[in-house]
Amino acid sequence: MPQPVRILVVEDDGDINRLLCDIVRRSGYLPQPAFSGTEAMLHLEREAWDMILLDLMLPGMDGEEILAHVAARSQAPVLILSAKLENATKIELLRSGADDYITKPFDIEEVSARIDSHLRRYRRMSGAAVADTLAHKDLTADLEARSVRANGTEVPLTAREYEIVALMLSAPRKVFTKANLFASVWKEPYHGDENTINVHMSNIRSKLAKADPDGDYIETVWGMGYRLKP
C-alpha cells in the first residue's frame, strides 16, 4: 500500500495555516502545521517530507533560511506563499531553490492545482519515489506509455482525457472541482466553462464502461466535483 503524501505547512498566521492544511487535506494529502521557523526546522530535521508550503516572514527563523536548508538536503518541492510582490524577490527565491511562488492573497483552487502539479513532477523526477504506474482498484495508468487500462483492457483516451484520469489517480481520495481540473489539465484560468469539463468526463465514463462494463470508477460529488469511487 503506498505511503500517504505528507506536506509540511509553514505559516505563522493561524487562520492561513488552517486554510492551507484544509486545502492539503481536501487534496487527499496529510498536512503537518508549523507556526514558526524554529518549529519547521524541528520537523525538517526529524522527518522527510514530500512537499513544503513555506511563508517567508516567520518568527524564530525566516523562510529564506529554511529554503536554503531544504535546498541543500532534499529534493522535495518548496512552494513559497508570500505577500511580497517584488519581482526581484520572486526571482531570487526561485533561483535559490524554490519551485514556485504564490502571492497572497491566493486562490484556493490555484494553490490546490499547483500542489498537484508539483507533486506529479516530483514523482516523475524521483526514481525512488515514483512507480511507472498509478492505480486505484482495477484502473491503472502507465506513465511512460501514457495509457490507461480498466480491468486489464486498454481504454482509448484522448490526450486530455488521459491527463484527467492520471491526475485523479495521483490523488485517489481527492474531490476535484471543475476549476481544479481545468487549471491542472488545460493550464489556463477557469472562467466557468462547465460544458468543457462535463463533455470530457462524460466521454471518459463512457469509454471506461465499454472497457469494463462491471466497473464503476468515477463518481460525482454533487456541488463539489468528481473523484475516484472509493
Residue pairs with C-beta under 8 A, 6 or more apart in sequence:
4 29
4 30
5 28
5 29
5 30
5 50
5 51
5 119
5 171
6 29
6 30
6 32
6 47
6 49
6 50
7 24
7 29
7 30
7 31
7 32
7 49
7 50
7 51
7 52
7 53
7 115
8 31
8 32
8 34
8 40
8 43
8 44
8 49
8 51
8 52
8 53
9 17
9 20
9 21
9 24
9 31
9 32
9 33
9 34
9 53
10 34
10 37
10 40
10 52
10 53
10 54
10 55
10 58
10 63
10 66
11 17
11 20
11 33
11 34
11 35
11 53
11 55
11 81
12 35
12 36
12 55
12 57
12 58
12 59
13 55
14 35
16 55
16 104
17 33
17 35
18 33
19 108
20 31
20 53
20 81
20 111
21 31
21 33
23 108
23 111
23 112
23 115
24 30
24 31
24 53
24 115
25 31
26 112
26 174
26 175
27 112
27 115
27 116
27 171
27 174
28 171
28 172
28 173
28 174
29 50
29 51
29 115
29 119
29 171
32 43
32 49
34 40
34 43
36 58
36 59
36 60
36 61
37 58
37 59
37 60
37 61
37 62
37 63
37 65
37 66
38 59
38 60
38 61
39 60
40 52
40 54
40 58
40 61
40 66
41 61
41 66
41 69
43 49
44 52
44 66
44 69
44 70
44 73
44 74
48 74
48 76
49 74
49 76
50 76
50 119
50 122
50 129
51 76
51 77
51 78
51 79
51 115
51 118
51 119
51 122
52 66
52 70
52 76
52 77
52 78
52 79
53 79
53 81
53 115
54 63
54 66
54 67
54 78
54 79
54 80
54 81
54 98
55 63
55 80
55 81
55 82
56 62
56 63
56 64
56 80
56 82
56 84
56 93
57 63
57 82
58 66
63 80
63 82
64 93
64 96
67 78
67 80
67 93
67 96
67 97
67 98
68 96
68 97
70 76
70 78
70 97
71 78
71 96
71 97
75 122
75 125
75 126
76 122
77 99
77 100
77 118
77 119
77 121
77 122
78 97
78 98
78 99
79 98
79 99
79 100
79 101
79 102
79 114
79 115
79 118
80 93
80 98
80 100
80 101
80 102
81 102
81 103
81 104
81 106
81 111
82 89
82 101
82 102
82 103
82 104
83 103
83 104
84 90
84 103
85 103
90 101
93 101
94 101
99 118
100 114
100 118
102 110
102 111
102 114
109 177
109 179
109 180
109 183
109 190
110 183
112 180
113 180
113 183
113 184
116 167
116 170
116 171
116 174
116 180
116 184
117 184
119 170
120 166
120 167
120 170
122 129
123 129
123 130
123 170
124 130
124 143
130 143
131 143
132 142
132 143
132 144
133 140
133 141
133 142
133 143
134 140
134 141
134 143
134 166
134 169
134 170
135 141
135 169
136 169
136 172
136 217
136 228
137 215
137 217
137 228
137 229
138 150
138 151
138 152
138 212
138 215
139 148
139 149
139 150
139 165
139 169
139 208
139 215
139 217
139 228
140 148
140 149
140 169
141 147
141 148
141 162
141 165
141 166
141 169
142 148
142 149
143 166
146 159
146 162
146 166
147 154
147 155
147 157
147 162
148 154
148 155
148 157
148 162
148 165
148 166
149 155
149 211
150 208
150 211
150 212
150 215
150 217
151 211
151 212
151 214
151 215
153 211
153 212
154 211
155 165
155 207
155 208
155 211
156 207
157 165
157 204
157 207
158 203
160 185
160 186
160 200
161 200
161 203
161 204
161 207
163 184
163 185
164 181
164 185
164 200
164 201
164 204
165 204
167 176
167 181
167 184
167 185
168 174
168 176
168 218
168 226
168 227
168 228
169 228
172 227
172 228
173 227
173 230
174 227
175 221
175 224
175 225
175 226
175 227
176 184
176 225
176 226
176 227
177 224
177 225
178 190
178 194
178 197
178 225
179 190
180 225
181 197
181 225
181 226
182 188
182 190
182 193
182 196
182 197
183 189
183 190
186 196
201 218
201 226
204 218
205 217
205 218
208 215
208 217
208 218
209 215
216 229
217 228
217 229
218 226
218 227
218 228
218 229
219 226
219 227
219 228
219 229
220 226
221 227
